[in-house]
Amino acid sequence: MSVGQENLWNRNVFADRKVTALTPQFGTIVGFLAFLVAYYFAYRFGMSFTQAFASPFWFPDAVLLCALLKSRRDLWWLFILGTLPIRLYSEVSVGIPTWFLLICFAIDSGKGLVAAFLLRRYMRNPLRFETVWDYALFVAIAVVLIPAVSAFGGAAVREAMGADYWRSWLEWFMGDALAAG
C-alpha cells in the first residue's frame, strides 16, 4: 500500500471537509436517510411474496433492529415513525387493508423496540459479540424469544385475513428468526 492510500484509510476524510460544518447533525441525517433506503428495499423484498406464502426472511425487522442498536435511544421514535410511510404507501402495499398494515407495523415496531432495549440492557456492547455469552444472549432474545412472542400477534392478524393460525405463527416466527439470525 502506498503512502497516499495509507493516509486516506487512516484518517477521517470527511472531518477535513466543510460539508460536516453545515450542521452538527449531518451524520445523523445521512444515517437516517441510509436507514430509510435500506428499510424500503428490505420491505419491498419481504412483500414480494404472496399473501398465501409469507417471506422466508423478514429483513425489515433486522434493518430496524440494527438502526435502533446503532442509534441513540432518544432518536428511536424517528426510526419507528420513518418506517410507517414506507409500509402504508409503498407500491407493494397496494390492495392490503390499512388496518392489517397498521397492526403489522405495531407488532414489528414493538418487536424492534423490545429487542433493542433488552440487548442494550443485558449486553455490554450490543453491536459486537465479545463473548460466547453475548452471542447466546442475542440468539435467545432477538432470534428466539421476541420472534416467538410476536408471532402470536402476527398469526392472529393473518388468521383474521383467512390464513391458518399455526401455519401463520410458524411462518411469522421463521421469517423473523431467520432474518435476525
Backbone torsions as a table, in degrees:
resi	resn	phi	psi	omega
1	MET	NA	134.2	-179.1
2	SER	-78.4	167.4	-178.9
3	VAL	-63.9	-38.8	179.3
4	GLY	-62.1	-42.4	178.2
5	GLN	-67.6	-37.9	-179.6
6	GLU	-62.3	-41.9	178.8
7	ASN	-64.6	-37.8	180.0
8	LEU	-62.5	-42.6	-176.4
9	TRP	-82.6	-21.8	-174.8
10	ASN	-95.4	-1.2	177.6
11	ARG	-134.7	159.5	-179.4
12	ASN	-78.6	103.7	-175.5
13	VAL	-63.8	-40.2	-176.6
14	PHE	-70.3	-21.6	-179.5
15	ALA	-65.6	-26.5	-178.6
16	ASP	-84.4	-16.9	-176.5
17	ARG	-87.8	160.4	-179.8
18	LYS	-82.7	-5.3	-177.5
19	VAL	-59.8	-44.0	-177.8
20	THR	-71.7	-15.9	179.5
21	ALA	-76.6	-12.7	179.5
22	LEU	-61.2	-41.9	179.5
23	THR	-156.5	142.0	178.7
24	PRO	-66.8	-20.5	-178.2
25	GLN	-94.4	16.5	-176.9
26	PHE	-55.5	-46.6	-179.8
27	GLY	-64.1	-36.5	178.3
28	THR	-66.6	-41.5	-179.5
29	ILE	-67.1	-45.5	179.0
30	VAL	-63.5	-42.3	178.1
31	GLY	-62.7	-40.7	178.6
32	PHE	-65.3	-42.5	178.2
33	LEU	-64.9	-38.7	176.3
34	ALA	-64.1	-38.8	176.5
35	PHE	-60.9	-46.3	-179.0
36	LEU	-61.2	-41.2	178.5
37	VAL	-64.8	-46.5	179.3
38	ALA	-63.0	-41.8	-179.8
39	TYR	-64.9	-41.5	179.6
40	TYR	-58.7	-49.2	-178.4
41	PHE	-69.2	-35.0	175.9
42	ALA	-65.3	-40.1	178.9
43	TYR	-67.1	-42.4	177.3
44	ARG	-60.0	-43.7	179.0
45	PHE	-64.2	-46.0	-179.0
46	GLY	-62.2	-34.8	-179.0
47	MET	-86.8	-1.4	-178.6
48	SER	-74.4	-9.3	177.1
49	PHE	-88.0	163.5	-177.6
50	THR	-77.8	165.4	175.9
51	GLN	-66.4	-28.8	-179.9
52	ALA	-72.9	-28.7	-179.7
53	PHE	-127.9	112.1	-177.0
54	ALA	-72.1	162.3	179.5
55	SER	-63.6	132.1	178.5
56	PRO	-71.1	-20.0	176.7
57	PHE	-133.7	114.4	179.3
58	TRP	-96.9	82.1	-175.3
59	PHE	-66.9	-26.4	179.7
60	PRO	-56.5	-36.7	178.6
61	ASP	-67.5	-36.7	177.7
62	ALA	-66.5	-40.0	178.0
63	VAL	-64.0	-44.3	179.3
64	LEU	-63.3	-44.6	179.8
65	LEU	-61.3	-43.0	177.3
66	CYS	-60.1	-43.3	179.9
67	ALA	-64.2	-41.8	179.9
68	LEU	-67.1	-38.8	179.0
69	LEU	-68.8	-31.7	-176.7
70	LYS	-83.4	-25.7	-173.5
71	SER	-97.8	167.7	176.0
72	ARG	-71.0	148.2	-176.8
73	ARG	-62.9	-32.1	-179.0
74	ASP	-71.9	-8.6	176.9
75	LEU	-103.1	0.2	-176.6
76	TRP	-58.5	-39.1	-178.8
77	TRP	-58.3	-34.4	-179.4
78	LEU	-65.5	-42.0	178.8
79	PHE	-67.9	-39.1	179.0
80	ILE	-65.3	-51.5	-178.7
81	LEU	-67.4	-28.3	178.6
82	GLY	-65.1	-24.9	180.0
83	THR	-81.6	-21.6	-175.4
84	LEU	-61.3	-49.3	178.5
85	PRO	-61.6	-32.8	178.0
86	ILE	-64.0	-43.6	-179.3
87	ARG	-69.1	-38.0	-175.9
88	LEU	-82.7	-36.2	-169.8
89	TYR	-113.5	3.4	176.8
90	SER	-68.2	148.4	-178.5
91	GLU	-62.7	-22.1	179.5
92	VAL	-79.4	-9.7	179.3
93	SER	-92.9	-2.2	-178.9
94	VAL	-63.8	133.1	177.6
95	GLY	90.5	-7.7	178.2
96	ILE	-96.7	131.7	-178.3
97	PRO	-57.4	141.0	-178.4
98	THR	-61.6	-38.4	-179.8
99	TRP	-60.7	-38.3	179.0
100	PHE	-65.9	-44.5	179.2
101	LEU	-63.0	-40.4	-179.4
102	LEU	-67.7	-40.5	179.1
103	ILE	-67.8	-42.1	177.5
104	CYS	-64.0	-38.0	175.3
105	PHE	-59.5	-45.9	-179.7
106	ALA	-63.6	-43.6	179.3
107	ILE	-62.8	-48.9	-177.3
108	ASP	-68.1	-36.3	177.8
109	SER	-67.2	-44.9	177.6
110	GLY	-61.2	-39.7	178.6
111	LYS	-61.9	-45.0	178.9
112	GLY	-64.6	-43.0	-179.9
113	LEU	-64.6	-46.0	-179.3
114	VAL	-65.6	-44.1	179.4
115	ALA	-62.4	-45.5	179.7
116	ALA	-63.6	-42.0	178.9
117	PHE	-62.1	-47.7	-178.5
118	LEU	-66.4	-41.6	179.3
119	LEU	-65.0	-40.7	177.5
120	ARG	-67.6	-32.5	-177.5
121	ARG	-73.1	-40.0	-171.8
122	TYR	-105.6	-8.4	177.3
123	MET	-110.6	139.4	178.3
124	ARG	-64.9	-41.6	177.6
125	ASN	-136.4	97.5	-175.8
126	PRO	-70.8	-6.0	178.0
127	LEU	-90.7	-7.9	-176.2
128	ARG	-147.7	136.6	174.5
129	PHE	-86.0	107.1	-179.1
130	GLU	-92.7	-22.5	-179.8
131	THR	-138.1	168.2	175.2
132	VAL	-64.4	-35.0	177.6
133	TRP	-60.4	-40.6	177.4
134	ASP	-60.5	-44.8	179.9
135	TYR	-64.9	-44.2	179.4
136	ALA	-62.7	-39.2	178.5
137	LEU	-65.9	-42.5	177.3
138	PHE	-60.6	-46.9	-179.9
139	VAL	-62.4	-44.1	-178.9
140	ALA	-62.0	-41.8	-175.9
141	ILE	-84.3	-58.8	-169.5
142	ALA	-84.4	-21.1	-176.4
143	VAL	-106.0	-28.2	-176.3
144	VAL	-113.7	-62.8	-170.6
145	LEU	-63.0	-58.0	-175.7
146	ILE	-64.4	-46.1	176.1
147	PRO	-61.8	-35.9	179.9
148	ALA	-66.4	-44.2	179.9
149	VAL	-66.8	-44.1	-178.1
150	SER	-68.8	-25.0	179.9
151	ALA	-65.3	-26.3	176.4
152	PHE	-64.4	-44.8	177.1
153	GLY	-67.4	-42.6	179.7
154	GLY	-63.3	-39.7	179.3
155	ALA	-67.7	-36.5	178.1
156	ALA	-64.4	-40.3	179.3
157	VAL	-68.7	-42.0	178.9
158	ARG	-68.4	-32.2	176.3
159	GLU	-64.6	-36.5	176.9
160	ALA	-64.0	-21.7	177.5
161	MET	-91.8	1.7	175.6
162	GLY	105.5	3.0	-179.0
163	ALA	-86.9	158.7	175.6
164	ASP	-69.9	133.0	-173.7
165	TYR	-61.0	-54.5	-173.2
166	TRP	-72.4	-32.8	174.1
167	ARG	-65.8	-40.9	177.7
168	SER	-64.7	-40.1	178.8
169	TRP	-60.5	-46.9	-178.9
170	LEU	-63.5	-44.0	179.2
171	GLU	-64.3	-42.5	179.5
172	TRP	-63.0	-48.4	-179.8
173	PHE	-61.0	-48.9	-177.3
174	MET	-65.0	-39.6	178.6
175	GLY	-62.0	-41.5	178.7
176	ASP	-72.4	-44.3	-176.7
177	ALA	-65.9	-44.0	-179.1
178	LEU	-67.5	-35.7	178.2
179	ALA	-71.4	-36.0	-178.9
180	ALA	-76.8	-32.0	-176.0
181	GLY	-79.7	NA	NA
